[in-house]
Amino acid sequence: MRPSIARNVHYVSYGTPGGEYDKACRAAVITEVRDDETVGLAVLNPKGVFFTESEFDGRVNASGGTWHWPERVE
């Protein structure tokens, strides 16, 4: 699938180097498409919303997180 604006995805935060916060999977909405792997996201957290640019599935970038398509739930 190709990313497009307004699609729902999962954002995986990298966590903190000191271990204060673990990796976490959060709901996100694509707000910008740079290419098939790099997108702008509005990430929905229990304590608020933040905006980041993120790379696809396992390619950690400067913001420290990645995105992937949601898993199918039966």
CHARMM-style PDB file with segment names, atoms N, HN, CA, C and O in Angstrom:
ATOM      1  N   MET     1       0.828  -1.185   0.000  1.00  0.00      PROA
ATOM      2  CA  MET     1       0.000   0.000   0.000  1.00  0.00      PROA
ATOM      3  C   MET     1       0.873   1.249   0.000  1.00  0.00      PROA
ATOM      4  O   MET     1       1.974   1.259   0.549  1.00  0.00      PROA
ATOM      5  N   ARG     2       0.366   2.277  -0.615  1.00  0.00      PROA
ATOM      6  HN  ARG     2      -0.528   2.269  -1.061  1.00  0.00      PROA
ATOM      7  CA  ARG     2       1.051   3.557  -0.613  1.00  0.00      PROA
ATOM      8  C   ARG     2       0.392   4.471   0.413  1.00  0.00      PROA
ATOM      9  O   ARG     2      -0.834   4.502   0.514  1.00  0.00      PROA
ATOM     10  N   PRO     3       1.192   5.217   1.175  1.00  0.00      PROA
ATOM     11  CA  PRO     3       0.607   6.131   2.148  1.00  0.00      PROA
ATOM     12  C   PRO     3      -0.099   7.293   1.456  1.00  0.00      PROA
ATOM     13  O   PRO     3       0.311   7.737   0.383  1.00  0.00      PROA
ATOM     14  N   SER     4      -1.162   7.774   2.087  1.00  0.00      PROA
ATOM     15  HN  SER     4      -1.495   7.414   2.958  1.00  0.00      PROA
ATOM     16  CA  SER     4      -1.873   8.949   1.594  1.00  0.00      PROA
ATOM     17  C   SER     4      -2.405   9.738   2.785  1.00  0.00      PROA
ATOM     18  O   SER     4      -2.589   9.193   3.873  1.00  0.00      PROA
ATOM     19  N   ILE     5      -2.648  11.024   2.565  1.00  0.00      PROA
ATOM     20  HN  ILE     5      -2.498  11.466   1.680  1.00  0.00      PROA
ATOM     21  CA  ILE     5      -3.102  11.906   3.634  1.00  0.00      PROA
ATOM     22  C   ILE     5      -4.421  11.406   4.220  1.00  0.00      PROA
ATOM     23  O   ILE     5      -5.311  10.972   3.489  1.00  0.00      PROA
ATOM     24  N   ALA     6      -4.533  11.470   5.530  1.00  0.00      PROA
ATOM     25  HN  ALA     6      -3.809  11.823   6.124  1.00  0.00      PROA
ATOM     26  CA  ALA     6      -5.703  11.109   6.337  1.00  0.00      PROA
ATOM     27  C   ALA     6      -5.822   9.617   6.606  1.00  0.00      PROA
ATOM     28  O   ALA     6      -6.803   9.193   7.217  1.00  0.00      PROA
ATOM     29  N   ARG     7      -4.858   8.800   6.172  1.00  0.00      PROA
ATOM     30  HN  ARG     7      -4.061   9.144   5.676  1.00  0.00      PROA
ATOM     31  CA  ARG     7      -4.897   7.374   6.494  1.00  0.00      PROA
ATOM     32  C   ARG     7      -4.455   7.152   7.934  1.00  0.00      PROA
ATOM     33  O   ARG     7      -3.556   7.839   8.418  1.00  0.00      PROA
ATOM     34  N   ASN     8      -5.073   6.207   8.615  1.00  0.00      PROA
ATOM     35  HN  ASN     8      -5.803   5.649   8.221  1.00  0.00      PROA
ATOM     36  CA  ASN     8      -4.687   5.837   9.974  1.00  0.00      PROA
ATOM     37  C   ASN     8      -3.541   4.840   9.920  1.00  0.00      PROA
ATOM     38  O   ASN     8      -3.566   3.888   9.141  1.00  0.00      PROA
ATOM     39  N   VAL     9      -2.539   5.071  10.757  1.00  0.00      PROA
ATOM     40  HN  VAL     9      -2.519   5.845  11.390  1.00  0.00      PROA
ATOM     41  CA  VAL     9      -1.390   4.179  10.857  1.00  0.00      PROA
ATOM     42  C   VAL     9      -1.020   4.033  12.334  1.00  0.00      PROA
ATOM     43  O   VAL     9      -1.630   4.662  13.198  1.00  0.00      PROA
ATOM     44  N   HSD    10      -0.028   3.208  12.612  1.00  0.00      PROA
ATOM     45  HN  HSD    10       0.467   2.697  11.909  1.00  0.00      PROA
ATOM     46  CA  HSD    10       0.521   3.075  13.956  1.00  0.00      PROA
ATOM     47  C   HSD    10       1.896   3.731  13.971  1.00  0.00      PROA
ATOM     48  O   HSD    10       2.701   3.531  13.062  1.00  0.00      PROA
ATOM     49  N   TYR    11       2.154   4.515  15.013  1.00  0.00      PROA
ATOM     50  HN  TYR    11       1.500   4.678  15.751  1.00  0.00      PROA
ATOM     51  CA  TYR    11       3.463   5.124  15.232  1.00  0.00      PROA
ATOM     52  C   TYR    11       4.094   4.399  16.407  1.00  0.00      PROA
ATOM     53  O   TYR    11       3.446   4.220  17.438  1.00  0.00      PROA
ATOM     54  N   VAL    12       5.341   3.979  16.273  1.00  0.00      PROA
ATOM     55  HN  VAL    12       5.868   4.124  15.435  1.00  0.00      PROA
ATOM     56  CA  VAL    12       6.051   3.312  17.364  1.00  0.00      PROA
ATOM     57  C   VAL    12       7.140   4.248  17.855  1.00  0.00      PROA
ATOM     58  O   VAL    12       8.105   4.531  17.146  1.00  0.00      PROA
ATOM     59  N   SER    13       6.968   4.726  19.088  1.00  0.00      PROA
ATOM     60  HN  SER    13       6.183   4.496  19.665  1.00  0.00      PROA
ATOM     61  CA  SER    13       7.978   5.610  19.666  1.00  0.00      PROA
ATOM     62  C   SER    13       9.222   4.789  19.993  1.00  0.00      PROA
ATOM     63  O   SER    13       9.132   3.600  20.300  1.00  0.00      PROA
ATOM     64  N   TYR    14      10.352   5.420  19.925  1.00  0.00      PROA
ATOM     65  HN  TYR    14      10.425   6.385  19.675  1.00  0.00      PROA
ATOM     66  CA  TYR    14      11.627   4.740  20.150  1.00  0.00      PROA
ATOM     67  C   TYR    14      11.884   4.485  21.627  1.00  0.00      PROA
ATOM     68  O   TYR    14      12.656   3.589  21.966  1.00  0.00      PROA
ATOM     69  N   GLY    15      11.260   5.245  22.506  1.00  0.00      PROA
ATOM     70  HN  GLY    15      10.633   5.973  22.231  1.00  0.00      PROA
ATOM     71  CA  GLY    15      11.561   5.153  23.935  1.00  0.00      PROA
ATOM     72  C   GLY    15      12.725   6.076  24.263  1.00  0.00      PROA
ATOM     73  O   GLY    15      13.280   6.718  23.371  1.00  0.00      PROA
ATOM     74  N   THR    16      13.094   6.145  25.519  1.00  0.00      PROA
ATOM     75  HN  THR    16      12.644   5.624  26.244  1.00  0.00      PROA
ATOM     76  CA  THR    16      14.202   7.009  25.920  1.00  0.00      PROA
ATOM     77  C   THR    16      15.463   6.191  26.136  1.00  0.00      PROA
ATOM     78  O   THR    16      15.387   5.035  26.554  1.00  0.00      PROA
ATOM     79  N   PRO    17      16.624   6.777  25.857  1.00  0.00      PROA
ATOM     80  CA  PRO    17      17.882   6.044  26.004  1.00  0.00      PROA
ATOM     81  C   PRO    17      18.114   5.509  27.412  1.00  0.00      PROA
ATOM     82  O   PRO    17      18.699   4.440  27.584  1.00  0.00      PROA
ATOM     83  N   GLY    18      17.656   6.252  28.422  1.00  0.00      PROA
ATOM     84  HN  GLY    18      17.181   7.121  28.282  1.00  0.00      PROA
ATOM     85  CA  GLY    18      17.852   5.817  29.811  1.00  0.00      PROA
ATOM     86  C   GLY    18      16.829   4.801  30.289  1.00  0.00      PROA
ATOM     87  O   GLY    18      16.924   4.301  31.410  1.00  0.00      PROA
ATOM     88  N   GLY    19      15.847   4.491  29.444  1.00  0.00      PROA
ATOM     89  HN  GLY    19      15.769   4.897  28.533  1.00  0.00      PROA
ATOM     90  CA  GLY    19      14.845   3.495  29.804  1.00  0.00      PROA
ATOM     91  C   GLY    19      13.680   4.027  30.613  1.00  0.00      PROA
ATOM     92  O   GLY    19      12.861   3.245  31.096  1.00  0.00      PROA
ATOM     93  N   GLU    20      13.584   5.355  30.776  1.00  0.00      PROA
ATOM     94  HN  GLU    20      14.250   5.990  30.384  1.00  0.00      PROA
ATOM     95  CA  GLU    20      12.465   5.919  31.534  1.00  0.00      PROA
ATOM     96  C   GLU    20      11.132   5.593  30.863  1.00  0.00      PROA
ATOM     97  O   GLU    20      10.119   5.373  31.527  1.00  0.00      PROA
ATOM     98  N   TYR    21      11.158   5.568  29.523  1.00  0.00      PROA
ATOM     99  HN  TYR    21      11.981   5.746  28.983  1.00  0.00      PROA
ATOM    100  CA  TYR    21       9.959   5.237  28.748  1.00  0.00      PROA
ATOM    101  C   TYR    21      10.296   4.134  27.749  1.00  0.00      PROA
ATOM    102  O   TYR    21      11.291   4.225  27.031  1.00  0.00      PROA
ATOM    103  N   ASP    22       9.467   3.096  27.706  1.00  0.00      PROA
ATOM    104  HN  ASP    22       8.658   3.023  28.289  1.00  0.00      PROA
ATOM    105  CA  ASP    22       9.637   2.004  26.749  1.00  0.00      PROA
ATOM    106  C   ASP    22       9.103   2.405  25.386  1.00  0.00      PROA
ATOM    107  O   ASP    22       8.454   3.440  25.239  1.00  0.00      PROA
ATOM    108  N   LYS    23       9.386   1.561  24.376  1.00  0.00      PROA
ATOM    109  HN  LYS    23       9.913   0.720  24.495  1.00  0.00      PROA
ATOM    110  CA  LYS    23       8.740   1.725  23.086  1.00  0.00      PROA
ATOM    111  C   LYS    23       7.240   1.619  23.292  1.00  0.00      PROA
ATOM    112  O   LYS    23       6.779   0.854  24.140  1.00  0.00      PROA
ATOM    113  N   ALA    24       6.477   2.380  22.524  1.00  0.00      PROA
ATOM    114  HN  ALA    24       6.852   3.001  21.835  1.00  0.00      PROA
ATOM    115  CA  ALA    24       5.022   2.329  22.632  1.00  0.00      PROA
ATOM    116  C   ALA    24       4.417   2.513  21.256  1.00  0.00      PROA
ATOM    117  O   ALA    24       4.908   3.307  20.454  1.00  0.00      PROA
ATOM    118  N   CYS    25       3.351   1.779  20.986  1.00  0.00      PROA
ATOM    119  HN  CYS    25       2.952   1.135  21.638  1.00  0.00      PROA
ATOM    120  CA  CYS    25       2.631   1.890  19.728  1.00  0.00      PROA
ATOM    121  C   CYS    25       1.425   2.802  19.959  1.00  0.00      PROA
ATOM    122  O   CYS    25       0.643   2.589  20.886  1.00  0.00      PROA
ATOM    123  N   ARG    26       1.285   3.818  19.105  1.00  0.00      PROA
ATOM    124  HN  ARG    26       1.920   3.990  18.352  1.00  0.00      PROA
ATOM    125  CA  ARG    26       0.211   4.795  19.237  1.00  0.00      PROA
ATOM    126  C   ARG    26      -0.529   4.959  17.915  1.00  0.00      PROA
ATOM    127  O   ARG    26       0.031   4.716  16.846  1.00  0.00      PROA
ATOM    128  N   ALA    27      -1.772   5.367  17.994  1.00  0.00      PROA
ATOM    129  HN  ALA    27      -2.228   5.565  18.862  1.00  0.00      PROA
ATOM    130  CA  ALA    27      -2.552   5.695  16.798  1.00  0.00      PROA
ATOM    131  C   ALA    27      -2.000   6.985  16.204  1.00  0.00      PROA
ATOM    132  O   ALA    27      -1.572   7.884  16.929  1.00  0.00      PROA
ATOM    133  N   ALA    28      -2.015   7.064  14.874  1.00  0.00      PROA
ATOM    134  HN  ALA    28      -2.362   6.335  14.285  1.00  0.00      PROA
ATOM    135  CA  ALA    28      -1.540   8.274  14.195  1.00  0.00      PROA
ATOM    136  C   ALA    28      -2.301   8.447  12.886  1.00  0.00      PROA
ATOM    137  O   ALA    28      -2.861   7.500  12.335  1.00  0.00      PROA
ATOM    138  N   VAL    29      -2.303   9.683  12.410  1.00  0.00      PROA
ATOM    139  HN  VAL    29      -1.848  10.453  12.857  1.00  0.00      PROA
ATOM    140  CA  VAL    29      -2.946  10.014  11.142  1.00  0.00      PROA
ATOM    141  C   VAL    29      -1.893  10.658  10.248  1.00  0.00      PROA
ATOM    142  O   VAL    29      -1.160  11.544  10.687  1.00  0.00      PROA
ATOM    143  N   ILE    30      -1.817  10.214   8.996  1.00  0.00      PROA
ATOM    144  HN  ILE    30      -2.413   9.495   8.639  1.00  0.00      PROA
ATOM    145  CA  ILE    30      -0.866  10.796   8.054  1.00  0.00      PROA
ATOM    146  C   ILE    30      -1.333  12.201   7.669  1.00  0.00      PROA
ATOM    147  O   ILE    30      -2.465  12.389   7.221  1.00  0.00      PROA
ATOM    148  N   THR    31      -0.450  13.178   7.849  1.00  0.00      PROA
ATOM    149  HN  THR    31       0.469  13.025   8.213  1.00  0.00      PROA
ATOM    150  CA  THR    31      -0.767  14.571   7.528  1.00  0.00      PROA
ATOM    151  C   THR    31       0.004  15.080   6.317  1.00  0.00      PROA
ATOM    152  O   THR    31      -0.333  16.122   5.756  1.00  0.00      PROA
ATOM    153  N   GLU    32       1.038  14.345   5.914  1.00  0.00      PROA
ATOM    154  HN  GLU    32       1.312  13.499   6.370  1.00  0.00      PROA
ATOM    155  CA  GLU    32       1.877  14.743   4.785  1.00  0.00      PROA
ATOM    156  C   GLU    32       2.570  13.508   4.242  1.00  0.00      PROA
ATOM    157  O   GLU    32       2.966  12.635   5.014  1.00  0.00      PROA
ATOM    158  N   VAL    33       2.724  13.417   2.935  1.00  0.00      PROA
ATOM    159  HN  VAL    33       2.403  14.126   2.307  1.00  0.00      PROA
ATOM    160  CA  VAL    33       3.445  12.308   2.309  1.00  0.00      PROA
ATOM    161  C   VAL    33       4.653  12.877   1.580  1.00  0.00      PROA
ATOM    162  O   VAL    33       4.515  13.669   0.648  1.00  0.00      PROA
ATOM    163  N   ARG    34       5.834  12.466   2.014  1.00  0.00      PROA
ATOM    164  HN  ARG    34       5.946  11.823   2.772  1.00  0.00      PROA
ATOM    165  CA  ARG    34       7.066  12.907   1.334  1.00  0.00      PROA
ATOM    166  C   ARG    34       7.433  11.916   0.237  1.00  0.00      PROA
ATOM    167  O   ARG    34       7.791  12.311  -0.873  1.00  0.00      PROA
ATOM    168  N   ASP    35       7.343  10.619   0.554  1.00  0.00      PROA
ATOM    169  HN  ASP    35       7.052  10.297   1.455  1.00  0.00      PROA
ATOM    170  CA  ASP    35       7.556   9.538  -0.409  1.00  0.00      PROA
ATOM    171  C   ASP    35       6.885   8.298   0.158  1.00  0.00      PROA
ATOM    172  O   ASP    35       6.145   8.406   1.136  1.00  0.00      PROA
ATOM    173  N   ASP    36       7.114   7.128  -0.418  1.00  0.00      PROA
ATOM    174  HN  ASP    36       7.715   7.041  -1.213  1.00  0.00      PROA
ATOM    175  CA  ASP    36       6.420   5.915   0.026  1.00  0.00      PROA
ATOM    176  C   ASP    36       6.831   5.450   1.416  1.00  0.00      PROA
ATOM    177  O   ASP    36       6.195   4.555   1.973  1.00  0.00      PROA
ATOM    178  N   GLU    37       7.880   6.037   1.989  1.00  0.00      PROA
ATOM    179  HN  GLU    37       8.396   6.764   1.536  1.00  0.00      PROA
ATOM    180  CA  GLU    37       8.334   5.609   3.307  1.00  0.00      PROA
ATOM    181  C   GLU    37       8.338   6.714   4.361  1.00  0.00      PROA
ATOM    182  O   GLU    37       8.243   6.421   5.553  1.00  0.00      PROA
ATOM    183  N   THR    38       8.444   7.963   3.953  1.00  0.00      PROA
ATOM    184  HN  THR    38       8.521   8.201   2.984  1.00  0.00      PROA
ATOM    185  CA  THR    38       8.532   9.068   4.910  1.00  0.00      PROA
ATOM    186  C   THR    38       7.255   9.893   4.867  1.00  0.00      PROA
ATOM    187  O   THR    38       6.844  10.377   3.812  1.00  0.00      PROA
ATOM    188  N   VAL    39       6.634  10.044   6.038  1.00  0.00      PROA
ATOM    189  HN  VAL    39       6.969   9.651   6.895  1.00  0.00      PROA
ATOM    190  CA  VAL    39       5.367  10.765   6.136  1.00  0.00      PROA
ATOM    191  C   VAL    39       5.391  11.708   7.332  1.00  0.00      PROA
ATOM    192  O   VAL    39       6.183  11.533   8.258  1.00  0.00      PROA
ATOM    193  N   GLY    40       4.518  12.703   7.303  1.00  0.00      PROA
ATOM    194  HN  GLY    40       3.875  12.845   6.550  1.00  0.00      PROA
ATOM    195  CA  GLY    40       4.262  13.538   8.465  1.00  0.00      PROA
ATOM    196  C   GLY    40       3.085  12.930   9.209  1.00  0.00      PROA
ATOM    197  O   GLY    40       2.124  12.477   8.587  1.00  0.00      PROA
ATOM    198  N   LEU    41       3.153  12.916  10.530  1.00  0.00      PROA
ATOM    199  HN  LEU    41       3.933  13.285  11.035  1.00  0.00      PROA
ATOM    200  CA  LEU    41       2.115  12.280  11.337  1.00  0.00      PROA
ATOM    201  C   LEU    41       1.597  13.194  12.431  1.00  0.00      PROA
ATOM    202  O   LEU    41       2.338  14.013  12.974  1.00  0.00      PROA
ATOM    203  N   ALA    42       0.316  13.048  12.751  1.00  0.00      PROA
ATOM    204  HN  ALA    42      -0.286  12.382  12.310  1.00  0.00      PROA
ATOM    205  CA  ALA    42      -0.274  13.573  13.974  1.00  0.00      PROA
ATOM    206  C   ALA    42      -0.460  12.346  14.863  1.00  0.00      PROA
ATOM    207  O   ALA    42      -1.304  11.495  14.583  1.00  0.00      PROA
ATOM    208  N   VAL    43       0.317  12.258  15.917  1.00  0.00      PROA
ATOM    209  HN  VAL    43       1.002  12.950  16.144  1.00  0.00      PROA
ATOM    210  CA  VAL    43       0.307  11.080  16.793  1.00  0.00      PROA
ATOM    211  C   VAL    43      -0.612  11.352  17.976  1.00  0.00      PROA
ATOM    212  O   VAL    43      -0.508  12.390  18.630  1.00  0.00      PROA
ATOM    213  N   LEU    44      -1.511  10.414  18.243  1.00  0.00      PROA
ATOM    214  HN  LEU    44      -1.596   9.571  17.711  1.00  0.00      PROA
ATOM    215  CA  LEU    44      -2.504  10.557  19.304  1.00  0.00      PROA
ATOM    216  C   LEU    44      -2.041   9.802  20.545  1.00  0.00      PROA
ATOM    217  O   LEU    44      -1.945   8.575  20.534  1.00  0.00      PROA
ATOM    218  N   ASN    45      -1.757  10.535  21.607  1.00  0.00      PROA
ATOM    219  HN  ASN    45      -1.835  11.531  21.616  1.00  0.00      PROA
ATOM    220  CA  ASN    45      -1.293   9.967  22.869  1.00  0.00      PROA
ATOM    221  C   ASN    45      -2.343  10.192  23.950  1.00  0.00      PROA
ATOM    222  O   ASN    45      -3.185  11.079  23.813  1.00  0.00      PROA
ATOM    223  N   PRO    46      -2.306   9.399  25.028  1.00  0.00      PROA
ATOM    224  CA  PRO    46      -3.237   9.642  26.129  1.00  0.00      PROA
ATOM    225  C   PRO    46      -3.084  11.034  26.747  1.00  0.00      PROA
ATOM    226  O   PRO    46      -4.040  11.563  27.313  1.00  0.00      PROA
ATOM    227  N   LYS    47      -1.899  11.628  26.645  1.00  0.00      PROA
ATOM    228  HN  LYS    47      -1.123  11.198  26.184  1.00  0.00      PROA
ATOM    229  CA  LYS    47      -1.663  12.938  27.255  1.00  0.00      PROA
ATOM    230  C   LYS    47      -1.613  14.073  26.241  1.00  0.00      PROA
ATOM    231  O   LYS    47      -1.193  15.180  26.577  1.00  0.00      PROA
ATOM    232  N   GLY    48      -2.032  13.815  25.009  1.00  0.00      PROA
ATOM    233  HN  GLY    48      -2.373  12.915  24.736  1.00  0.00      PROA
ATOM    234  CA  GLY    48      -2.045  14.887  24.021  1.00  0.00      PROA
ATOM    235  C   GLY    48      -1.672  14.405  22.636  1.00  0.00      PROA
ATOM    236  O   GLY    48      -1.490  13.210  22.400  1.00  0.00      PROA
ATOM    237  N   VAL    49      -1.563  15.353  21.728  1.00  0.00      PROA
ATOM    238  HN  VAL    49      -1.711  16.324  21.920  1.00  0.00      PROA
ATOM    239  CA  VAL    49      -1.237  15.082  20.333  1.00  0.00      PROA
ATOM    240  C   VAL    49       0.125  15.696  20.037  1.00  0.00      PROA
ATOM    241  O   VAL    49       0.418  16.801  20.493  1.00  0.00      PROA
ATOM    242  N   PHE    50       0.962  14.988  19.274  1.00  0.00      PROA
ATOM    243  HN  PHE    50       0.723  14.090  18.904  1.00  0.00      PROA
ATOM    244  CA  PHE    50       2.183  15.627  18.811  1.00  0.00      PROA
ATOM    245  C   PHE    50       2.389  15.333  17.339  1.00  0.00      PROA
ATOM    246  O   PHE    50       1.828  14.385  16.790  1.00  0.00      PROA
ATOM    247  N   PHE    51       3.203  16.163  16.711  1.00  0.00      PROA
ATOM    248  HN  PHE    51       3.659  16.933  17.156  1.00  0.00      PROA
ATOM    249  CA  PHE    51       3.428  16.066  15.273  1.00  0.00      PROA
ATOM    250  C   PHE    51       4.882  15.724  15.019  1.00  0.00      PROA
ATOM    251  O   PHE    51       5.780  16.270  15.659  1.00  0.00      PROA
ATOM    252  N   THR    52       5.114  14.807  14.071  1.00  0.00      PROA
ATOM    253  HN  THR    52       4.385  14.363  13.551  1.00  0.00      PROA
ATOM    254  CA  THR    52       6.470  14.369  13.770  1.00  0.00      PROA
ATOM    255  C   THR    52       6.561  13.913  12.335  1.00  0.00      PROA
ATOM    256  O   THR    52       5.545  13.643  11.694  1.00  0.00      PROA
ATOM    257  N   GLU    53       7.774  13.828  11.832  1.00  0.00      PROA
ATOM    258  HN  GLU    53       8.599  14.048  12.353  1.00  0.00      PROA
ATOM    259  CA  GLU    53       8.033  13.179  10.558  1.00  0.00      PROA
ATOM    260  C   GLU    53       8.613  11.817  10.900  1.00  0.00      PROA
ATOM    261  O   GLU    53       9.457  11.711  11.790  1.00  0.00      PROA
ATOM    262  N   SER    54       8.175  10.778  10.210  1.00  0.00      PROA
ATOM    263  HN  SER    54       7.489  10.863   9.487  1.00  0.00      PROA
ATOM    264  CA  SER    54       8.582   9.435  10.568  1.00  0.00      PROA
ATOM    265  C   SER    54       8.834   8.597   9.332  1.00  0.00      PROA
ATOM    266  O   SER    54       8.242   8.831   8.278  1.00  0.00      PROA
ATOM    267  N   GLU    55       9.719   7.613   9.468  1.00  0.00      PROA
ATOM    268  HN  GLU    55      10.199   7.422  10.324  1.00  0.00      PROA
ATOM    269  CA  GLU    55      10.027   6.692   8.383  1.00  0.00      PROA
ATOM    270  C   GLU    55       9.378   5.343   8.624  1.00  0.00      PROA
ATOM    271  O   GLU    55       9.073   4.984   9.762  1.00  0.00      PROA
ATOM    272  N   PHE    56       9.170   4.608   7.564  1.00  0.00      PROA
ATOM    273  HN  PHE    56       9.417   4.900   6.640  1.00  0.00      PROA
ATOM    274  CA  PHE    56       8.437   3.354   7.598  1.00  0.00      PROA
ATOM    275  C   PHE    56       9.178   2.254   8.338  1.00  0.00      PROA
ATOM    276  O   PHE    56      10.370   2.047   8.111  1.00  0.00      PROA
ATOM    277  N   ASP    57       8.485   1.549   9.221  1.00  0.00      PROA
ATOM    278  HN  ASP    57       7.517   1.718   9.406  1.00  0.00      PROA
ATOM    279  CA  ASP    57       8.800   0.245   9.782  1.00  0.00      PROA
ATOM    280  C   ASP    57      10.262  -0.080  10.046  1.00  0.00      PROA
ATOM    281  O   ASP    57      10.902  -0.756   9.240  1.00  0.00      PROA
ATOM    282  N   GLY    58      10.784   0.385  11.144  1.00  0.00      PROA
ATOM    283  HN  GLY    58      10.264   0.934  11.799  1.00  0.00      PROA
ATOM    284  CA  GLY    58      12.106  -0.045  11.570  1.00  0.00      PROA
ATOM    285  C   GLY    58      13.254   0.848  11.140  1.00  0.00      PROA
ATOM    286  O   GLY    58      14.389   0.619  11.557  1.00  0.00      PROA
ATOM    287  N   ARG    59      13.000   1.850  10.327  1.00  0.00      PROA
ATOM    288  HN  ARG    59      12.078   2.036   9.988  1.00  0.00      PROA
ATOM    289  CA  ARG    59      14.067   2.754   9.896  1.00  0.00      PROA
ATOM    290  C   ARG    59      14.027   3.992  10.799  1.00  0.00      PROA
ATOM    291  O   ARG    59      13.344   4.970  10.493  1.00  0.00      PROA
ATOM    292  N   VAL    60      14.756   3.940  11.900  1.00  0.00      PROA
ATOM    293  HN  VAL    60      15.310   3.146  12.149  1.00  0.00      PROA
ATOM    294  CA  VAL    60      14.694   5.014  12.894  1.00  0.00      PROA
ATOM    295  C   VAL    60      15.277   6.297  12.312  1.00  0.00      PROA
ATOM    296  O   VAL    60      16.340   6.283  11.692  1.00  0.00      PROA
ATOM    297  N   ASN    61      14.573   7.399  12.517  1.00  0.00      PROA
ATOM    298  HN  ASN    61      13.709   7.410  13.021  1.00  0.00      PROA
ATOM    299  CA  ASN    61      15.027   8.694  11.998  1.00  0.00      PROA
ATOM    300  C   ASN    61      15.357   9.633  13.146  1.00  0.00      PROA
ATOM    301  O   ASN    61      15.427   9.213  14.301  1.00  0.00      PROA
ATOM    302  N   ALA    62      15.558  10.891  12.828  1.00  0.00      PROA
ATOM    303  HN  ALA    62      15.501  11.232  11.890  1.00  0.00      PROA
ATOM    304  CA  ALA    62      15.963  11.871  13.835  1.00  0.00      PROA
ATOM    305  C   ALA    62      14.934  12.034  14.945  1.00  0.00      PROA
ATOM    306  O   ALA    62      15.304  12.334  16.080  1.00  0.00      PROA
ATOM    307  N   SER    63      13.647  11.843  14.646  1.00  0.00      PROA
ATOM    308  HN  SER    63      13.346  11.599  13.724  1.00  0.00      PROA
ATOM    309  CA  SER    63      12.633  12.020  15.683  1.00  0.00      PROA
ATOM    310  C   SER    63      12.518  10.791  16.576  1.00  0.00      PROA
ATOM    311  O   SER    63      11.849  10.840  17.608  1.00  0.00      PROA
ATOM    312  N   GLY    64      13.156   9.697  16.197  1.00  0.00      PROA
ATOM    313  HN  GLY    64      13.699   9.657  15.359  1.00  0.00      PROA
ATOM    314  CA  GLY    64      13.228   8.538  17.067  1.00  0.00      PROA
ATOM    315  C   GLY    64      12.098   7.542  16.964  1.00  0.00      PROA
ATOM    316  O   GLY    64      11.967   6.702  17.854  1.00  0.00      PROA
ATOM    317  N   GLY    65      11.275   7.582  15.937  1.00  0.00      PROA
ATOM    318  HN  GLY    65      11.381   8.265  15.213  1.00  0.00      PROA
ATOM    319  CA  GLY    65      10.194   6.609  15.830  1.00  0.00      PROA
ATOM    320  C   GLY    65       9.943   6.177  14.403  1.00  0.00      PROA
ATOM    321  O   GLY    65      10.502   6.740  13.462  1.00  0.00      PROA
ATOM    322  N   THR    66       9.102   5.177  14.250  1.00  0.00      PROA
ATOM    323  HN  THR    66       8.647   4.720  15.015  1.00  0.00      PROA
ATOM    324  CA  THR    66       8.756   4.661  12.934  1.00  0.00      PROA
ATOM    325  C   THR    66       7.246   4.499  12.844  1.00  0.00      PROA
ATOM    326  O   THR    66       6.544   4.598  13.851  1.00  0.00      PROA
ATOM    327  N   TRP    67       6.748   4.252  11.640  1.00  0.00      PROA
ATOM    328  HN  TRP    67       7.318   4.172  10.822  1.00  0.00      PROA
ATOM    329  CA  TRP    67       5.321   3.991  11.473  1.00  0.00      PROA
ATOM    330  C   TRP    67       5.142   2.695  10.695  1.00  0.00      PROA
ATOM    331  O   TRP    67       6.040   2.257   9.975  1.00  0.00      PROA
ATOM    332  N   HSD    68       3.952   2.082  10.852  1.00  0.00      PROA
ATOM    333  HN  HSD    68       3.223   2.439  11.436  1.00  0.00      PROA
ATOM    334  CA  HSD    68       3.591   0.900  10.067  1.00  0.00      PROA
ATOM    335  C   HSD    68       2.080   0.844   9.921  1.00  0.00      PROA
ATOM    336  O   HSD    68       1.340   1.500  10.655  1.00  0.00      PROA
ATOM    337  N   TRP    69       1.638   0.039   8.951  1.00  0.00      PROA
ATOM    338  HN  TRP    69       2.239  -0.494   8.356  1.00  0.00      PROA
ATOM    339  CA  TRP    69       0.190  -0.148   8.752  1.00  0.00      PROA
ATOM    340  C   TRP    69      -0.364  -0.959   9.914  1.00  0.00      PROA
ATOM    341  O   TRP    69       0.309  -1.872  10.393  1.00  0.00      PROA
ATOM    342  N   PRO    70      -1.577  -0.652  10.383  1.00  0.00      PROA
ATOM    343  CA  PRO    70      -2.178  -1.418  11.488  1.00  0.00      PROA
ATOM    344  C   PRO    70      -2.338  -2.888  11.117  1.00  0.00      PROA
ATOM    345  O   PRO    70      -2.622  -3.226   9.967  1.00  0.00      PROA
ATOM    346  N   GLU    71      -2.153  -3.741  12.094  1.00  0.00      PROA
ATOM    347  HN  GLU    71      -1.922  -3.467  13.027  1.00  0.00      PROA
ATOM    348  CA  GLU    71      -2.361  -5.160  11.898  1.00  0.00      PROA
ATOM    349  C   GLU    71      -3.853  -5.416  11.783  1.00  0.00      PROA
ATOM    350  O   GLU    71      -4.661  -4.716  12.394  1.00  0.00      PROA
ATOM    351  N   ARG    72      -4.210  -6.407  11.009  1.00  0.00      PROA
ATOM    352  HN  ARG    72      -3.554  -6.976  10.513  1.00  0.00      PROA
ATOM    353  CA  ARG    72      -5.630  -6.775  10.897  1.00  0.00      PROA
ATOM    354  C   ARG    72      -6.061  -7.541  12.134  1.00  0.00      PROA
ATOM    355  O   ARG    72      -5.337  -8.408  12.622  1.00  0.00      PROA
ATOM    356  N   VAL    73      -7.241  -7.217  12.636  1.00  0.00      PROA
ATOM    357  HN  VAL    73      -7.829  -6.513  12.240  1.00  0.00      PROA
ATOM    358  CA  VAL    73      -7.795  -7.891  13.809  1.00  0.00      PROA
ATOM    359  C   VAL    73      -9.039  -8.633  13.368  1.00  0.00      PROA
ATOM    360  O   VAL    73      -9.948  -8.041  12.787  1.00  0.00      PROA
ATOM    361  N   GLU    74      -9.082  -9.906  13.638  1.00  0.00      PROA
ATOM    362  HN  GLU    74      -8.343 -10.387  14.111  1.00  0.00      PROA
ATOM    363  CA  GLU    74     -10.234 -10.726  13.241  1.00  0.00      PROA
ATOM    364  C   GLU    74     -11.412 -10.467  14.164  1.00  0.00      PROA
ATOM    365  OT1 GLU    74     -12.475 -11.064  13.991  1.00  0.00      PROA
TER     366      GLU     74
END
